[in-house]
Amino acid sequence: MSKFLSEKYASLTPYTPGEQPKERKYVKLNTNESPFPPSPLVIKRASEASKVLQLYSDPDSSVLTGTLARFYDVKRSEVLVTNGSDEALNFAFMAYCDQKTPAVFADITYGFYKVFALVNNVPYRTIPLNENFGINICDYFGAKGTIFIANPNAPTGIALSVEEIEQILIKNPDNVVVIDEAYVDFGARSVVPLIKKYDNLLVTQTFSKSRSMAGARLGYAIGCEKLISDLNSIKYSVNPYNVNRMTSEAGIGALEDKDYFENNCAQIIENREWTKAQLENLGFELTNSLTNFLFARSDAIDGGTLYEKLKQRGVLVRHFSQNRISDYVRITIGSVEEMNILVENIKEILEESL
Ligand code: PMP
């Protein structure tokens, strides 16, 4: 830290992204990326757009916003596209949290929520997940703060139903409820249709996972017109050209290639269920994940040791040292081949430790 850093950032603990190792090639199952390349339509549109990079991007990303609005059957004024959904989430922390209105989120959830609260200098309160890592919706009734719920949750993979989220919306009419649907395309149900009914609902989604575009940085928020207008005020005050030309065009390509998207999601779900069954046969205990990752623990080996042993063998998964979940590893669902390599390595590691 330099002597010049503002005091307001002196105690900041930044978010730790999953490793992106360069020293060797790993079977990379640690950051919930897609094993599939982006659709050919994405590549075509992005490369065409690269020819006019001398021009700023359209600050409204009008074509992409319109395409998303049609896709979700909402108005264009109900959609904001962002530089990854992390940016949409940060805008929501900036817009809807302050000293009077803390952020409220689960004790075990996406680690960035805490960092967004710290960097924006707003208080936060965590609500413990129950013993099965589920959310008790009653704990969120009258929460007196801006609620952030990852649905499905990360790293547990467990999802609430639309009806349960609706209850949380009804019981918090004076606060915004942000539902982070980064993983919703792998089997959970989206609450986007509820934005017509509830003016306190903001939904965020991403192209990073189900649309194979993590490196392009594209996300979006959907909510009633007034909420989107709030977020636009912030966006135009910090970074009007937040989505670059290539990414914006790439996003349109991804939405156009519906078959590619649906097939990839179906393949990930199939690979997830196969891997889950294999791990259960090996004595693992797993949550009911509706995402592109599994959350698994075994009595035979602790999470940290399994992570290290897999890494030595060239397979990267994610381990969190946080209380309550340090026994677990989070495993991103990859291709059939990658899942075979994972399972074979885990079998050998378990045999070694007998
Ligand atoms: N929400 C959750 C729950 C996530 O796991 C992630 C990915 N790290 C994000 C949001 C942000 O993803 P992106 O910024 O790539 O859209």
Boltz pocket constraint, residues with backbone or C-beta under 6 A from the ligand:
constraints:
  - pocket:
      binder: B
      contacts: [[A, 31], [A, 83], [A, 84], [A, 85], [A, 86], [A, 87], [A, 110], [A, 150], [A, 152], [A, 153], [A, 154], [A, 180], [A, 182], [A, 205], [A, 206], [A, 207], [A, 208], [A, 214], [A, 217], [A, 218], [A, 219]]
      max_distance: 6.0
